[in-house]
Amino acid sequence: MPIVLFEDELTDRLDPIAVAQPAFVIGCGSFRLVDLVAQFKQPMRHLVRPYLRAIQQFDYPDSPGTASSTTEPLLLVNARLVPSDFTRAELARLLRDGRPGVVHHEEHLVAAVVTGRDAATLGTRLTFESVSHEIAKLKLAPLAADLPLMDYPHDVIRYHVATLANNLATRISGGGYREAAPGVFLAPGAELGPYVVTDASGGPIVLEAMAHVGAHSFLAGPIHLGAGARVAEHSAVRQNVALGHTTKLGGEVTDSIIEPYSNKQHHGFIGHSYLGRWVNLGAGTCTSNLKNTYGSINMEYGGRKVATGMQFLGCIIGDFAKAAINTGVFTGKTVGACSMLYGFVTTNVPAFVNYARSFGQTSEVPVEVMIAAQARMFARRKVQQRPCDIELLESIFRLTAPQRAEGGERMSDEPLSL
């Protein structure tokens, strides 16, 4: 049964997490939805926002023939679906049953099974813009399935904390690890340095291939270190931390997601936060994850306050953002893609902004500056910058111009000088 992973009209609410990548590649609980669905070994098609189509075709190409007319049943899956072991089991059941129907979450389309002539007609008409409308026209019967969606960026942290331990148990059950200490599982080439202290009483600690933890570090599970991840000596990594591949980590971190190629390798605290891809935090950078009043944290998205119901919540940092040394990010702030931070971050930061309000300076980051920086950054990790990478930065710059215009910041035309 071919599978269609589709973004919907609410995907933009996941900004800044999903602005530079499709929602189905968001890391949560050490899983990504695109990898989870690929385990079913079915032909796959991806429907994404128009400006992401080029990058999607390069990095997550559609299976041949999935856009053609066929009477074979289709399974449609919302890209905002929480990637968990329970989600995989629910999707496997829908695939196995093959019964036509639809699953909704608070009136939003989550999944649908389409069969017969409906599938044949739908295969040629589906686009990012039309999925929900086309499925609604079919008037499918509801299917019973518990499939939650990530509605806002803070949901990614909330579901990450809730699912990580169980997801890691699933990883371990698949084999390929050796148990180096009680509850500590190492893939080939992974290693713990001398005098590393581990505590797996709260959940397993899993190191993927070639991951390394420096001497005198402390690890408290559940923790997942992706392939090639590096934890500096004397670090404290406390529960519910997932590092993507090729990341560098130091200092103190808890309840956080750090996506591939990002660095936070010096002292400083990160808690209940999300760091996108290719983020770099300078030495001493810290995030606050608790209000002085100990109350629940409200987030502001697009000028609208949203109650999270969470007492602990740090910051959400988009792809390619950077923070200078000793940057302090206040509780519950978002940082847009390609922005650069200095001093205290007391408000949300739009994309492509040099943010130094503490020093009385705020300016726009020219897109050509970020393109050049990305090329140098990629080269350091032996990654080739492609035309589609450049086009993506240019698209994000244009799409986020209203953020900079409406964000209440007084943008200086002068280059930032500190």
N, C-alpha and C positions, 0 to 999 in steps of 0.2 A: 504494500500500500504506500504510494508516494506520500511524502510529508511536506507540507508547505509551512515554513516558519515566516510569520508575517508581523511586521510592525503595524501599530494602529495609530489613530489620530491622537491618542493620549501619550504616545512615547516621548514627545517633547517635554512632558512634565518631569522626566528623569534627568533633565539638564541640571548640572553639568556632567553627569556620569555618561549619558548616552549621546552627547553632542558630536563626538568624533569617532563613534563606533556604533554598529547596530546593537540594539538592546540584547540580542541573544548571545552576545559575547561578554556580558557583564559577569565578573566573578562574584559568586555568593556561596558561602559554605564550602569553598574549594572547588565547586563545580561551575561550569558554564552550560547554559541551555543547549547551545549548538553542539557541544561534545556529548551531552547526555542523549540528545535525540539521534546523533550519529551512531550510537551504539545499537540502534534497532536495525542498522544496515539496510535501510530503505532508500530509494531515490529521494533526493531533497531539492526543494526549490526555496528561494529566499525572496521575500518582498520587503523592501526597505524604503526609507525616505529617499526621494529622488537624488539628493546631493551625495548620498552614500552608495549609489549603485556601482560606480566605478571601483571603489575600494572593496565592495562586497564581491564583485566578480573576480577580482584578483585574489582575495584572501579566502573567500567562501563561495567558490563557483557552484552554480546550479548543476545538478545531474543532467546529462543529455536527455532531451525529449520530455522533460517535466512540464514544459509550457504548452505541450501539444494536446489535442483532443484525445481522450481515452475514457472508456467506461470503467476503468479500474477505480476502486474507491480511493478517496483522498482523505488524509487527516490533516486538518489545519490547526496550527498551534501558535498562540500569541507569543511574540518575542519577549514580552514582559513577565512571562510565567516564571515563578520561583524555581530555580534549578536545584532540586533536592532528590534524594533517593525515593521519597514518597511520591514525588511528581513523576519520576520514571515509572514507578509501579502503576500509577493511575493511567499514564499514557499507554503503557504496555497492555493494560486491560482494554482500553478503547481500540487499540489495534487488533487485539485478539478477538474481541467480540464483533467488530466490523459492523455494528448496528448504526444506521444513520441517525443523526441527532446533533444537538448543540449543547455546549456548556457555557454558562454565563457566570460572571463574578460582578455583583452589584451592577447588573444590566450591561456590562461590557463583555464583548465576545472573548472567550478564553480558548475554546477549541471547538471543532466541528468535524464530524465524519459525514462525508457526502458520497453517495453511491449512484450507480446506474447512469441514466441520461443526465441527471443533475451534475454528476462529476465530469461527464464529457463536455457539457456546456461551460461549466465553470473553469475548466483547465485553460481555455483560451481567453477568458475574459478577466481573470484575476489581475489586479494591480494593487499597489500599496494604497492608492486612494479609494479603491472600490470594494475591498474585502468585506468589511462589516455590512455594507449595503447589499452586496450580492448574496451573502449568507442569510440576511434578514428576509430577502425576497423568497427564499426557499421554504420558509415557515417550518423549519425542522422541529421535531419534538425534543423536549429537554432530556439530556442525559445526566444521570447522577454521577458526579465526580467532584472531588475536593481538590481544586486547582487554583491556588491563590496567585494574584498578580502583584507585582511591585508597582505601586501607584506613584510613589514619590521617592527621591533619593534616600531618605532616612529608612524606608522600608528595606533597602538592600542591607543596611547594617542590622536591622531587627531580625530579618530572616536568616542572615548569616550566623548570628549568635544562636538562633534557635535550631539550625540544621547542621552545623559544622561537625559536632561529635558523631552524629549518626552517619553523615556522609563519609567521614573518615573510616568508620567501621566497615562501610561498604567497600571502600578502596582496599582496605587490608584483606577483606575476604576474597578479593580477586587474586591474591597471591603476588609473588615477586618481591617480597620484603623479608628481611631477617629481623628478628626481635633482639635488638642489641641490649636492651634493659627492659624491665617490666613496663609494658605499654608503649615502648619506643621502637618504631619500625623504620628501618633504613633500606632504601632501594640501592642497587649496585652503584658503588662509587660515592655514596653519601657517607659523611663521617662527623663524629663528635670530637672536638678537641679535648685536650686534657682538662680534668677537673670541672667538666660540665655537670651541673646538677639538674636532674629531670624529675618531674612530678606528674605522673599520668593518672593520678587519682580522680581528676575531673574529666578525663577524656584522653584519647590516644595522641601521641606525638608522631607525625609521619614526615620523613625526609625523602624527597624524590632524588633521582639520580644526580650525583655530583653536588648535592647541597652540602654545605659545610657550616658548622657552628664553632665559633672560636672559643678559646680557653676561658675558663672561669665564668661562663655564662650560665643563666638559669632559665629553664624552660618549664612552663606549667601548661599541660594540655587542657583542651584540645588545641593542637597547632598543626598547620600544614605548611611545609616549606617546599616550594616548587623546584623544578629541576634547575640546578646551578645557582640557587639562592645562597647568599652568604650572610651569616650573622656574625658581627664583629665580637671580639673578645670583651668580656665584662658586660655583656648585654643582659637585659631582663625581658623575656618574652612571656607574657602572662595570658593565658586562656583566650581562646577564640580569635587567634591570629592566623591569617592565611596570606602567605607571600606567593606572588606569581613567579614564574621562571625568570631567571637572570635579574634578581633584585638584590639590593644590599641594605642591611638593616643593622642599626646599632642603637644604644640607649635603652629606653623603656617603652614598650609597646603593649597594648592590651585591646582585645575586642575590635580588631581592625582588619581591613582588607587593603593590601598593597598589590597593585596590578603589575604585570611584567615590565621589566626594564626601569623600574623606579628605584630611587636611592634615598634612604634615610639612614645613613651609616654612622652618624656621630651622636653624641649625647643629646638628650632632649626627650620629651614625653609625647607620645601619640596615643590617644584613647578613643574608642568608639568612632572611628573615622574611616573614610574611604579615600585612598590615593589612587588616582588613575594611572594610566601608562605614561612612562617617560617623565615622571615627576621627580624633582630633586629638591630636597629640603636641606638647607645649610645647617651647620653645627649650631646647637642650642635652640633650634626651632621646637616649639611646644604648642600643643593644642589643649584648650580647656574642654573638659567633657562633663562638667557639673556646674550648675548655677549656684551662686552664693546663697540663694534662698532654698536650695535643695528641691525646688519645684520641677514640674514637668517642663520640657523644653518645647517651645514653638519655633517652627522654621518659617522663613519667608521665601516664597517661590513666586516669581513674577509679580511682586508687589502685594501678594496675598498671604496672610498668615495661616499656617496649617498646624494644628495641634498634633504632636507626635505621640503623646502619652508615654514618652520615654524620659526617665530621670537622667540617664547618661547618654550623651550624644555630643560628639566632637565636631569635626568639620568634614565637608565633602569637597574634594579637590579634583578638578577636571584634568584631562590629559595635557601633557606638555607644560604644566604650570611649574614655577620655580619659587623657592623662598630663600631669601638671604639669611645670613647668620643671625641667630637670636630673634627670629621672627616669632611673634606670639599671636595665635589665632583664637579669638574668643569663641565661646560655646555656640554651637549650632549655626556656623557660618558656611556659606558655599563660596567656592573660588572657581571662576570660569576657566575654560581651557585657554592655554597659552598666556596666562597672566603671570606677573612677577610681583612678589610680595616683599615688603620691607617694613620693619618695625611692628607695631601693633595693628592687627586686622580686626576692626571693631564692627564692620558692616560686611554685607555680601559684596563680592568682587565680580564684576562682569568679565566676560572673556576679553582677551587682548588688552589688558590694562596693566600699566606700571602703577602699583598701589603703594604709596608711601604717605598716607594721610598724617602719620605721626610727625612727618617732617614737612608737612604742608605742600606736598607734591603729588600729583596724580596726572598721568598722561596715557595716551593710547600707545600700544605697542604696534608699530607698523608691521603689516603682514610680511613684508620682505625681510624684516629683521628676524621674525620667527622662522621663516623658510630657511634662512642661512644658519640659524641656530640649530634647527632640526637636522640639517645635513651634517653639521659637526657632531651633534649628539649621536646620530645614527652611526657615523663612522667609528666612534669610540667603541661601539658594540659590534662592529663589522656587519652592520645592516645597511643595505643600499637604499638611498632615498629614490623613490620612483616618481614619475610624473603624476600618478594618482595621489600620492602623498601631498605633493605641492598643491594640486587642485583642491584637495580636501581642506587644507589650511585656508586657501583663498575663499572657499565656500563658507567655512565657519566664520571667517572675518566678516563677510557680507551679511550672513544670517544673524550675527550677534550685534550688528551695529545699533539696533534699537535698544539693546541692553545698556550700551554705553551712553546713548542719548537720553535714556529715561532713568538712569540709575542715580541721578541726583549728584553725580560727581562733576566737579569743575575741572575739565580736562585742559591741561596746559599744552600749548604748542611747542614748548621748549623740551629738549631732551632731558630725561631724568638725571639729576646730578646729586649725589649724596656724599 
